[in-house]
Amino acid sequence: MRGGQAQAAVSVVFDVAGRPSRPSPLLDENGLAGEAGEPLVIRRHGQVADGGSRAFVNDQVGLGQALRELGALARRDPRPA
């Protein structure tokens, strides 16, 4: 985080259409699925004061396990994003 700032935010957008390891079942199981054909959007917001952070997947609060599984899918997919 930039010095003197109270909070920070990071967003990442993935085009997941047609990917060999599509995350759709994982997103569906965790209530995080977006609209068909839309990209996967992951955001993280952090607070300096308490050190806490929140993650969102497609504008829904993301669960830690679901985020770890999404990361594993991204690492396994050999095709560049």
C-alpha positions in Angstrom: 0.0 0.0 0.0 1.1 3.5 -0.6 2.3 5.3 2.5 -0.2 7.5 4.3 -3.2 5.8 2.7 -6.0 4.3 4.8 -7.0 1.6 2.3 -6.1 0.0 -0.9 -7.9 -1.9 -3.7 -6.8 -4.3 -6.4 -8.9 -5.7 -9.2 -8.2 -8.4 -11.7 -10.3 -9.3 -14.7 -10.0 -12.7 -16.4 -11.6 -13.8 -19.8 -12.6 -17.3 -18.9 -14.7 -18.2 -21.9 -13.4 -21.3 -23.7 -10.6 -22.0 -21.2 -9.7 -25.6 -20.7 -10.1 -25.3 -16.9 -13.2 -23.1 -16.8 -14.1 -22.2 -13.2 -17.9 -22.3 -13.8 -18.7 -25.3 -11.6 -16.5 -23.9 -8.8 -18.2 -20.5 -9.1 -21.7 -22.1 -9.3 -21.0 -24.3 -6.2 -20.0 -21.2 -4.2 -22.8 -18.8 -5.4 -20.2 -16.7 -7.2 -21.1 -17.2 -10.9 -21.6 -14.2 -13.1 -23.5 -13.8 -16.3 -22.8 -16.1 -19.1 -20.0 -14.8 -21.4 -18.9 -12.2 -18.8 -15.3 -12.1 -17.5 -14.4 -13.3 -14.0 -13.7 -10.2 -11.8 -11.7 -10.6 -8.5 -11.3 -7.6 -6.2 -9.5 -7.2 -2.9 -9.9 -4.3 -0.5 -7.6 -3.8 2.4 -7.7 -1.5 5.5 -4.5 -0.2 7.1 -6.1 0.6 10.5 -7.0 -3.0 11.3 -5.0 -4.9 8.7 -8.2 -6.6 7.5 -9.2 -7.2 3.9 -12.2 -8.5 1.9 -12.2 -10.3 -1.4 -15.0 -10.2 -4.0 -15.6 -12.5 -6.9 -18.0 -11.1 -9.5 -19.2 -8.6 -6.9 -20.0 -11.3 -4.3 -18.0 -11.7 -1.1 -15.4 -14.4 -2.0 -14.8 -17.3 0.4 -11.1 -18.2 1.1 -11.4 -21.7 -0.1 -13.1 -20.7 -3.4 -10.3 -18.1 -4.0 -7.6 -20.7 -3.3 -9.3 -23.1 -5.8 -9.6 -20.4 -8.4 -5.9 -19.7 -8.0 -5.1 -23.4 -8.5 -7.1 -23.4 -11.7 -5.2 -20.4 -13.0 -1.9 -22.1 -12.3 -2.9 -25.3 -14.1 -4.2 -23.6 -17.2 -1.3 -23.6 -19.7 -2.9 -21.1 -22.1 -1.9 -17.4 -21.5 -4.7 -15.1 -20.3 
